[in-house]
């Protein structure tokens, strides 16, 4: 679990830039102290993460740092605050936990609307690129459903159908 959380931390910081330990703790469903210990482990492992104190402070990666995973392509962070467009989803509690661990659909904001189905909630998140968001939704499988925008919903449906065809006998 810790390894996944460390990867999630690096992923969130590379995608979004500066954020607070409290925000990270809430998103990853752990204590702030756990986040601080994890950041210390990352720093000791050579990941250039640093903290800024005061108003507007938080933790962030050194500018220009591009994280890599052994044997994988470079993780390319999206430019912070590249768009203010949002997407709306229906998601299960398990989907929320999985998304937080993987750093998908973040920051995910649950809406105080009545649940359309038992065990599901309505939430929104920042829409970075449609291609990236479609893949994140597909990675969460049956735990999430795109409500809007409609073109993203159609793109996810198309990718799901193409994937299903690969597995037909």
PyMOL CGO cylinders between C-alpha atoms (Angstrom):
from pymol import cmd
from pymol.cgo import CYLINDER

trace = [
    CYLINDER, 0.00, 0.00, 0.00, 2.80, 2.42, 0.83, 0.3, 1, 1, 1, 1, 1, 1,
    CYLINDER, 2.80, 2.42, 0.83, 4.52, 1.98, -2.53, 0.3, 1, 1, 1, 1, 1, 1,
    CYLINDER, 4.52, 1.98, -2.53, 1.29, 2.84, -4.31, 0.3, 1, 1, 1, 1, 1, 1,
    CYLINDER, 1.29, 2.84, -4.31, 0.83, 5.88, -2.09, 0.3, 1, 1, 1, 1, 1, 1,
    CYLINDER, 0.83, 5.88, -2.09, 4.38, 7.08, -2.84, 0.3, 1, 1, 1, 1, 1, 1,
    CYLINDER, 4.38, 7.08, -2.84, 3.75, 6.75, -6.57, 0.3, 1, 1, 1, 1, 1, 1,
    CYLINDER, 3.75, 6.75, -6.57, 0.44, 8.58, -6.13, 0.3, 1, 1, 1, 1, 1, 1,
    CYLINDER, 0.44, 8.58, -6.13, 2.19, 11.40, -4.28, 0.3, 1, 1, 1, 1, 1, 1,
    CYLINDER, 2.19, 11.40, -4.28, 4.75, 11.87, -7.04, 0.3, 1, 1, 1, 1, 1, 1,
    CYLINDER, 4.75, 11.87, -7.04, 2.02, 11.66, -9.68, 0.3, 1, 1, 1, 1, 1, 1,
    CYLINDER, 2.02, 11.66, -9.68, -0.18, 14.25, -7.96, 0.3, 1, 1, 1, 1, 1, 1,
    CYLINDER, -0.18, 14.25, -7.96, 2.73, 16.62, -7.37, 0.3, 1, 1, 1, 1, 1, 1,
    CYLINDER, 2.73, 16.62, -7.37, 3.98, 16.30, -10.95, 0.3, 1, 1, 1, 1, 1, 1,
    CYLINDER, 3.98, 16.30, -10.95, 0.51, 16.91, -12.37, 0.3, 1, 1, 1, 1, 1, 1,
    CYLINDER, 0.51, 16.91, -12.37, -0.69, 19.69, -10.10, 0.3, 1, 1, 1, 1, 1, 1,
    CYLINDER, -0.69, 19.69, -10.10, 2.35, 21.43, -8.72, 0.3, 1, 1, 1, 1, 1, 1,
    CYLINDER, 2.35, 21.43, -8.72, 2.29, 22.85, -5.19, 0.3, 1, 1, 1, 1, 1, 1,
    CYLINDER, 2.29, 22.85, -5.19, -0.28, 21.44, -2.77, 0.3, 1, 1, 1, 1, 1, 1,
    CYLINDER, -0.28, 21.44, -2.77, -0.61, 21.16, 0.99, 0.3, 1, 1, 1, 1, 1, 1,
    CYLINDER, -0.61, 21.16, 0.99, 0.06, 18.10, 3.12, 0.3, 1, 1, 1, 1, 1, 1,
    CYLINDER, 0.06, 18.10, 3.12, -3.48, 18.40, 4.45, 0.3, 1, 1, 1, 1, 1, 1,
    CYLINDER, -3.48, 18.40, 4.45, -4.90, 18.22, 0.92, 0.3, 1, 1, 1, 1, 1, 1,
    CYLINDER, -4.90, 18.22, 0.92, -2.73, 15.21, 0.07, 0.3, 1, 1, 1, 1, 1, 1,
    CYLINDER, -2.73, 15.21, 0.07, -3.75, 13.49, 3.30, 0.3, 1, 1, 1, 1, 1, 1,
    CYLINDER, -3.75, 13.49, 3.30, -7.43, 14.01, 2.55, 0.3, 1, 1, 1, 1, 1, 1,
    CYLINDER, -7.43, 14.01, 2.55, -7.13, 12.76, -1.02, 0.3, 1, 1, 1, 1, 1, 1,
    CYLINDER, -7.13, 12.76, -1.02, -5.10, 9.68, -0.09, 0.3, 1, 1, 1, 1, 1, 1,
    CYLINDER, -5.10, 9.68, -0.09, -7.17, 9.03, 3.05, 0.3, 1, 1, 1, 1, 1, 1,
    CYLINDER, -7.17, 9.03, 3.05, -4.26, 9.02, 5.50, 0.3, 1, 1, 1, 1, 1, 1,
    CYLINDER, -4.26, 9.02, 5.50, -3.04, 11.38, 8.23, 0.3, 1, 1, 1, 1, 1, 1,
    CYLINDER, -3.04, 11.38, 8.23, -0.92, 14.47, 7.56, 0.3, 1, 1, 1, 1, 1, 1,
    CYLINDER, -0.92, 14.47, 7.56, 1.84, 12.84, 9.60, 0.3, 1, 1, 1, 1, 1, 1,
    CYLINDER, 1.84, 12.84, 9.60, 1.82, 9.85, 7.22, 0.3, 1, 1, 1, 1, 1, 1,
    CYLINDER, 1.82, 9.85, 7.22, 2.10, 12.22, 4.25, 0.3, 1, 1, 1, 1, 1, 1,
    CYLINDER, 2.10, 12.22, 4.25, 5.07, 13.99, 5.90, 0.3, 1, 1, 1, 1, 1, 1,
    CYLINDER, 5.07, 13.99, 5.90, 6.78, 10.63, 6.51, 0.3, 1, 1, 1, 1, 1, 1,
    CYLINDER, 6.78, 10.63, 6.51, 6.12, 9.62, 2.89, 0.3, 1, 1, 1, 1, 1, 1,
    CYLINDER, 6.12, 9.62, 2.89, 7.55, 12.91, 1.62, 0.3, 1, 1, 1, 1, 1, 1,
    CYLINDER, 7.55, 12.91, 1.62, 10.65, 12.31, 3.75, 0.3, 1, 1, 1, 1, 1, 1,
    CYLINDER, 10.65, 12.31, 3.75, 11.04, 8.84, 2.20, 0.3, 1, 1, 1, 1, 1, 1,
    CYLINDER, 11.04, 8.84, 2.20, 10.68, 10.30, -1.30, 0.3, 1, 1, 1, 1, 1, 1,
    CYLINDER, 10.68, 10.30, -1.30, 13.26, 12.96, -0.56, 0.3, 1, 1, 1, 1, 1, 1,
    CYLINDER, 13.26, 12.96, -0.56, 15.66, 10.36, 0.83, 0.3, 1, 1, 1, 1, 1, 1,
    CYLINDER, 15.66, 10.36, 0.83, 15.16, 8.31, -2.34, 0.3, 1, 1, 1, 1, 1, 1,
    CYLINDER, 15.16, 8.31, -2.34, 16.34, 11.16, -4.53, 0.3, 1, 1, 1, 1, 1, 1,
    CYLINDER, 16.34, 11.16, -4.53, 12.98, 12.63, -5.54, 0.3, 1, 1, 1, 1, 1, 1,
    CYLINDER, 12.98, 12.63, -5.54, 13.47, 16.44, -5.40, 0.3, 1, 1, 1, 1, 1, 1,
    CYLINDER, 13.47, 16.44, -5.40, 10.45, 17.32, -3.25, 0.3, 1, 1, 1, 1, 1, 1,
    CYLINDER, 10.45, 17.32, -3.25, 10.52, 20.40, -1.05, 0.3, 1, 1, 1, 1, 1, 1,
    CYLINDER, 10.52, 20.40, -1.05, 8.23, 22.41, 1.21, 0.3, 1, 1, 1, 1, 1, 1,
    CYLINDER, 8.23, 22.41, 1.21, 7.44, 26.12, 1.28, 0.3, 1, 1, 1, 1, 1, 1,
    CYLINDER, 7.44, 26.12, 1.28, 6.11, 27.62, 4.52, 0.3, 1, 1, 1, 1, 1, 1,
    CYLINDER, 6.11, 27.62, 4.52, 3.52, 30.31, 5.00, 0.3, 1, 1, 1, 1, 1, 1,
    CYLINDER, 3.52, 30.31, 5.00, 0.45, 31.49, 3.17, 0.3, 1, 1, 1, 1, 1, 1,
    CYLINDER, 0.45, 31.49, 3.17, 0.30, 29.85, -0.24, 0.3, 1, 1, 1, 1, 1, 1,
    CYLINDER, 0.30, 29.85, -0.24, 2.93, 27.34, 0.83, 0.3, 1, 1, 1, 1, 1, 1,
    CYLINDER, 2.93, 27.34, 0.83, 2.89, 23.61, 0.45, 0.3, 1, 1, 1, 1, 1, 1,
    CYLINDER, 2.89, 23.61, 0.45, 4.96, 20.81, -1.00, 0.3, 1, 1, 1, 1, 1, 1,
    CYLINDER, 4.96, 20.81, -1.00, 6.05, 20.47, -4.60, 0.3, 1, 1, 1, 1, 1, 1,
    CYLINDER, 6.05, 20.47, -4.60, 8.59, 18.87, -6.89, 0.3, 1, 1, 1, 1, 1, 1,
    CYLINDER, 8.59, 18.87, -6.89, 11.60, 20.79, -8.13, 0.3, 1, 1, 1, 1, 1, 1,
    CYLINDER, 11.60, 20.79, -8.13, 10.62, 22.61, -11.32, 0.3, 1, 1, 1, 1, 1, 1,
    CYLINDER, 10.62, 22.61, -11.32, 11.73, 20.72, -14.41, 0.3, 1, 1, 1, 1, 1, 1,
    CYLINDER, 11.73, 20.72, -14.41, 11.86, 17.35, -12.64, 0.3, 1, 1, 1, 1, 1, 1,
    CYLINDER, 11.86, 17.35, -12.64, 10.16, 14.62, -14.68, 0.3, 1, 1, 1, 1, 1, 1,
    CYLINDER, 10.16, 14.62, -14.68, 9.51, 11.46, -12.68, 0.3, 1, 1, 1, 1, 1, 1,
    CYLINDER, 9.51, 11.46, -12.68, 10.22, 8.08, -14.24, 0.3, 1, 1, 1, 1, 1, 1,
    CYLINDER, 10.22, 8.08, -14.24, 9.38, 4.55, -13.23, 0.3, 1, 1, 1, 1, 1, 1,
    CYLINDER, 9.38, 4.55, -13.23, 11.91, 1.79, -13.98, 0.3, 1, 1, 1, 1, 1, 1,
    CYLINDER, 11.91, 1.79, -13.98, 11.09, 0.11, -17.28, 0.3, 1, 1, 1, 1, 1, 1,
    CYLINDER, 11.09, 0.11, -17.28, 8.33, 2.61, -18.12, 0.3, 1, 1, 1, 1, 1, 1,
    CYLINDER, 8.33, 2.61, -18.12, 8.07, 5.72, -20.21, 0.3, 1, 1, 1, 1, 1, 1,
    CYLINDER, 8.07, 5.72, -20.21, 8.48, 9.08, -18.55, 0.3, 1, 1, 1, 1, 1, 1,
    CYLINDER, 8.48, 9.08, -18.55, 5.49, 10.41, -16.66, 0.3, 1, 1, 1, 1, 1, 1,
    CYLINDER, 5.49, 10.41, -16.66, 4.56, 13.66, -18.35, 0.3, 1, 1, 1, 1, 1, 1,
    CYLINDER, 4.56, 13.66, -18.35, 2.89, 16.10, -16.00, 0.3, 1, 1, 1, 1, 1, 1,
    CYLINDER, 2.89, 16.10, -16.00, 0.10, 18.23, -17.35, 0.3, 1, 1, 1, 1, 1, 1,
    CYLINDER, 0.10, 18.23, -17.35, 0.65, 21.93, -16.99, 0.3, 1, 1, 1, 1, 1, 1,
    CYLINDER, 0.65, 21.93, -16.99, -0.90, 23.07, -13.72, 0.3, 1, 1, 1, 1, 1, 1,
    CYLINDER, -0.90, 23.07, -13.72, -4.25, 24.79, -14.04, 0.3, 1, 1, 1, 1, 1, 1,
    CYLINDER, -4.25, 24.79, -14.04, -4.21, 24.33, -17.80, 0.3, 1, 1, 1, 1, 1, 1,
    CYLINDER, -4.21, 24.33, -17.80, -8.00, 24.47, -17.93, 0.3, 1, 1, 1, 1, 1, 1,
    CYLINDER, -8.00, 24.47, -17.93, -10.92, 25.18, -15.70, 0.3, 1, 1, 1, 1, 1, 1,
    CYLINDER, -10.92, 25.18, -15.70, -13.28, 22.83, -17.52, 0.3, 1, 1, 1, 1, 1, 1,
    CYLINDER, -13.28, 22.83, -17.52, -14.72, 20.14, -15.25, 0.3, 1, 1, 1, 1, 1, 1,
    CYLINDER, -14.72, 20.14, -15.25, -16.16, 16.71, -15.78, 0.3, 1, 1, 1, 1, 1, 1,
    CYLINDER, -16.16, 16.71, -15.78, -18.95, 15.10, -13.79, 0.3, 1, 1, 1, 1, 1, 1,
    CYLINDER, -18.95, 15.10, -13.79, -18.99, 11.41, -12.83, 0.3, 1, 1, 1, 1, 1, 1,
    CYLINDER, -18.99, 11.41, -12.83, -20.95, 8.89, -10.81, 0.3, 1, 1, 1, 1, 1, 1,
    CYLINDER, -20.95, 8.89, -10.81, -18.56, 6.90, -8.65, 0.3, 1, 1, 1, 1, 1, 1,
    CYLINDER, -18.56, 6.90, -8.65, -18.66, 4.23, -5.93, 0.3, 1, 1, 1, 1, 1, 1,
    CYLINDER, -18.66, 4.23, -5.93, -16.84, 4.47, -2.61, 0.3, 1, 1, 1, 1, 1, 1,
    CYLINDER, -16.84, 4.47, -2.61, -14.38, 1.81, -3.82, 0.3, 1, 1, 1, 1, 1, 1,
    CYLINDER, -14.38, 1.81, -3.82, -13.90, 3.86, -6.98, 0.3, 1, 1, 1, 1, 1, 1,
    CYLINDER, -13.90, 3.86, -6.98, -13.11, 6.95, -4.88, 0.3, 1, 1, 1, 1, 1, 1,
    CYLINDER, -13.11, 6.95, -4.88, -10.48, 5.05, -2.87, 0.3, 1, 1, 1, 1, 1, 1,
    CYLINDER, -10.48, 5.05, -2.87, -8.92, 3.50, -5.98, 0.3, 1, 1, 1, 1, 1, 1,
    CYLINDER, -8.92, 3.50, -5.98, -8.86, 6.85, -7.79, 0.3, 1, 1, 1, 1, 1, 1,
    CYLINDER, -8.86, 6.85, -7.79, -7.14, 8.48, -4.81, 0.3, 1, 1, 1, 1, 1, 1,
    CYLINDER, -7.14, 8.48, -4.81, -4.51, 5.74, -4.60, 0.3, 1, 1, 1, 1, 1, 1,
    CYLINDER, -4.51, 5.74, -4.60, -3.79, 5.91, -8.34, 0.3, 1, 1, 1, 1, 1, 1,
    CYLINDER, -3.79, 5.91, -8.34, -4.00, 9.70, -8.48, 0.3, 1, 1, 1, 1, 1, 1,
    CYLINDER, -4.00, 9.70, -8.48, -6.81, 9.51, -11.07, 0.3, 1, 1, 1, 1, 1, 1,
    CYLINDER, -6.81, 9.51, -11.07, -9.67, 12.00, -11.47, 0.3, 1, 1, 1, 1, 1, 1,
    CYLINDER, -9.67, 12.00, -11.47, -8.01, 14.31, -8.97, 0.3, 1, 1, 1, 1, 1, 1,
    CYLINDER, -8.01, 14.31, -8.97, -8.96, 16.50, -7.27, 0.3, 1, 1, 1, 1, 1, 1,
    CYLINDER, -8.96, 16.50, -7.27, -12.28, 14.66, -7.01, 0.3, 1, 1, 1, 1, 1, 1,
    CYLINDER, -12.28, 14.66, -7.01, -15.01, 16.75, -5.38, 0.3, 1, 1, 1, 1, 1, 1,
    CYLINDER, -15.01, 16.75, -5.38, -18.14, 14.95, -4.14, 0.3, 1, 1, 1, 1, 1, 1,
    CYLINDER, -18.14, 14.95, -4.14, -21.36, 16.89, -4.73, 0.3, 1, 1, 1, 1, 1, 1,
    CYLINDER, -21.36, 16.89, -4.73, -24.12, 17.02, -2.08, 0.3, 1, 1, 1, 1, 1, 1,
    CYLINDER, -24.12, 17.02, -2.08, -26.71, 15.73, -4.55, 0.3, 1, 1, 1, 1, 1, 1,
    CYLINDER, -26.71, 15.73, -4.55, -29.01, 12.78, -3.91, 0.3, 1, 1, 1, 1, 1, 1,
    CYLINDER, -29.01, 12.78, -3.91, -27.42, 9.51, -5.01, 0.3, 1, 1, 1, 1, 1, 1,
    CYLINDER, -27.42, 9.51, -5.01, -28.85, 8.32, -8.35, 0.3, 1, 1, 1, 1, 1, 1,
    CYLINDER, -28.85, 8.32, -8.35, -28.07, 4.70, -7.40, 0.3, 1, 1, 1, 1, 1, 1,
    CYLINDER, -28.07, 4.70, -7.40, -27.46, 3.07, -4.06, 0.3, 1, 1, 1, 1, 1, 1,
    CYLINDER, -27.46, 3.07, -4.06, -23.76, 3.22, -3.13, 0.3, 1, 1, 1, 1, 1, 1,
    CYLINDER, -23.76, 3.22, -3.13, -22.89, 5.82, -5.77, 0.3, 1, 1, 1, 1, 1, 1,
    CYLINDER, -22.89, 5.82, -5.77, -22.21, 9.56, -5.45, 0.3, 1, 1, 1, 1, 1, 1,
    CYLINDER, -22.21, 9.56, -5.45, -21.95, 12.39, -7.93, 0.3, 1, 1, 1, 1, 1, 1,
    CYLINDER, -21.95, 12.39, -7.93, -18.54, 14.05, -8.14, 0.3, 1, 1, 1, 1, 1, 1,
    CYLINDER, -18.54, 14.05, -8.14, -16.61, 16.45, -10.34, 0.3, 1, 1, 1, 1, 1, 1,
    CYLINDER, -16.61, 16.45, -10.34, -12.95, 16.84, -11.21, 0.3, 1, 1, 1, 1, 1, 1,
    CYLINDER, -12.95, 16.84, -11.21, -10.76, 19.00, -13.39, 0.3, 1, 1, 1, 1, 1, 1,
    CYLINDER, -10.76, 19.00, -13.39, -10.82, 17.95, -17.04, 0.3, 1, 1, 1, 1, 1, 1,
    CYLINDER, -10.82, 17.95, -17.04, -7.23, 18.05, -18.24, 0.3, 1, 1, 1, 1, 1, 1,
    CYLINDER, -7.23, 18.05, -18.24, -7.20, 16.28, -21.61, 0.3, 1, 1, 1, 1, 1, 1,
    CYLINDER, -7.20, 16.28, -21.61, -10.01, 14.11, -22.91, 0.3, 1, 1, 1, 1, 1, 1,
    CYLINDER, -10.01, 14.11, -22.91, -7.61, 11.34, -23.93, 0.3, 1, 1, 1, 1, 1, 1,
    CYLINDER, -7.61, 11.34, -23.93, -5.99, 11.15, -20.48, 0.3, 1, 1, 1, 1, 1, 1,
    CYLINDER, -5.99, 11.15, -20.48, -9.30, 11.35, -18.63, 0.3, 1, 1, 1, 1, 1, 1,
    CYLINDER, -9.30, 11.35, -18.63, -10.87, 8.64, -20.83, 0.3, 1, 1, 1, 1, 1, 1,
    CYLINDER, -10.87, 8.64, -20.83, -8.00, 6.29, -19.96, 0.3, 1, 1, 1, 1, 1, 1,
    CYLINDER, -8.00, 6.29, -19.96, -8.30, 7.09, -16.24, 0.3, 1, 1, 1, 1, 1, 1,
    CYLINDER, -8.30, 7.09, -16.24, -12.03, 6.34, -16.34, 0.3, 1, 1, 1, 1, 1, 1,
    CYLINDER, -12.03, 6.34, -16.34, -11.41, 3.06, -18.18, 0.3, 1, 1, 1, 1, 1, 1,
    CYLINDER, -11.41, 3.06, -18.18, -8.74, 2.09, -15.65, 0.3, 1, 1, 1, 1, 1, 1,
    CYLINDER, -8.74, 2.09, -15.65, -11.37, 2.39, -12.90, 0.3, 1, 1, 1, 1, 1, 1,
    CYLINDER, -11.37, 2.39, -12.90, -13.69, 0.07, -14.85, 0.3, 1, 1, 1, 1, 1, 1,
    CYLINDER, -13.69, 0.07, -14.85, -17.21, -0.42, -13.48, 0.3, 1, 1, 1, 1, 1, 1,
    CYLINDER, -17.21, -0.42, -13.48, -16.52, 1.80, -10.45, 0.3, 1, 1, 1, 1, 1, 1,
    CYLINDER, -16.52, 1.80, -10.45, -17.11, 5.06, -12.34, 0.3, 1, 1, 1, 1, 1, 1,
    CYLINDER, -17.11, 5.06, -12.34, -19.41, 6.43, -15.04, 0.3, 1, 1, 1, 1, 1, 1,
    CYLINDER, -19.41, 6.43, -15.04, -18.90, 9.70, -16.93, 0.3, 1, 1, 1, 1, 1, 1,
    CYLINDER, -18.90, 9.70, -16.93, -21.99, 11.91, -16.82, 0.3, 1, 1, 1, 1, 1, 1,
    CYLINDER, -21.99, 11.91, -16.82, -20.60, 14.94, -18.66, 0.3, 1, 1, 1, 1, 1, 1,
    CYLINDER, -20.60, 14.94, -18.66, -19.25, 16.24, -20.96, 0.3, 1, 1, 1, 1, 1, 1,
    CYLINDER, -19.25, 16.24, -20.96, -21.07, 14.09, -23.49, 0.3, 1, 1, 1, 1, 1, 1,
    CYLINDER, -21.07, 14.09, -23.49, -18.15, 13.91, -25.93, 0.3, 1, 1, 1, 1, 1, 1,
    CYLINDER, -18.15, 13.91, -25.93, -15.96, 12.40, -23.18, 0.3, 1, 1, 1, 1, 1, 1,
    CYLINDER, -15.96, 12.40, -23.18, -18.73, 9.94, -22.31, 0.3, 1, 1, 1, 1, 1, 1,
    CYLINDER, -18.73, 9.94, -22.31, -18.89, 8.92, -25.99, 0.3, 1, 1, 1, 1, 1, 1,
    CYLINDER, -18.89, 8.92, -25.99, -15.08, 8.60, -26.17, 0.3, 1, 1, 1, 1, 1, 1,
    CYLINDER, -15.08, 8.60, -26.17, -15.04, 6.31, -23.10, 0.3, 1, 1, 1, 1, 1, 1,
    CYLINDER, -15.04, 6.31, -23.10, -17.86, 4.21, -24.60, 0.3, 1, 1, 1, 1, 1, 1,
    CYLINDER, -17.86, 4.21, -24.60, -15.95, 3.88, -27.89, 0.3, 1, 1, 1, 1, 1, 1,
    CYLINDER, -15.95, 3.88, -27.89, -12.73, 2.82, -26.12, 0.3, 1, 1, 1, 1, 1, 1,
    CYLINDER, -12.73, 2.82, -26.12, -14.65, 0.33, -23.97, 0.3, 1, 1, 1, 1, 1, 1,
    CYLINDER, -14.65, 0.33, -23.97, -16.28, -1.23, -27.06, 0.3, 1, 1, 1, 1, 1, 1,
    CYLINDER, -16.28, -1.23, -27.06, -12.95, -1.45, -28.88, 0.3, 1, 1, 1, 1, 1, 1,
    CYLINDER, -12.95, -1.45, -28.88, -11.42, -3.10, -25.80, 0.3, 1, 1, 1, 1, 1, 1,
    CYLINDER, -11.42, -3.10, -25.80, -14.35, -5.54, -25.47, 0.3, 1, 1, 1, 1, 1, 1,
    CYLINDER, -14.35, -5.54, -25.47, -13.90, -6.60, -29.11, 0.3, 1, 1, 1, 1, 1, 1,
    CYLINDER, -13.90, -6.60, -29.11, -10.31, -7.62, -28.35, 0.3, 1, 1, 1, 1, 1, 1,
    CYLINDER, -10.31, -7.62, -28.35, -11.57, -10.10, -25.76, 0.3, 1, 1, 1, 1, 1, 1,
    CYLINDER, -11.57, -10.10, -25.76, -14.41, -11.67, -27.73, 0.3, 1, 1, 1, 1, 1, 1,
    CYLINDER, -14.41, -11.67, -27.73, -13.92, -15.38, -28.47, 0.3, 1, 1, 1, 1, 1, 1,
]
cmd.load_cgo(trace, "trace")
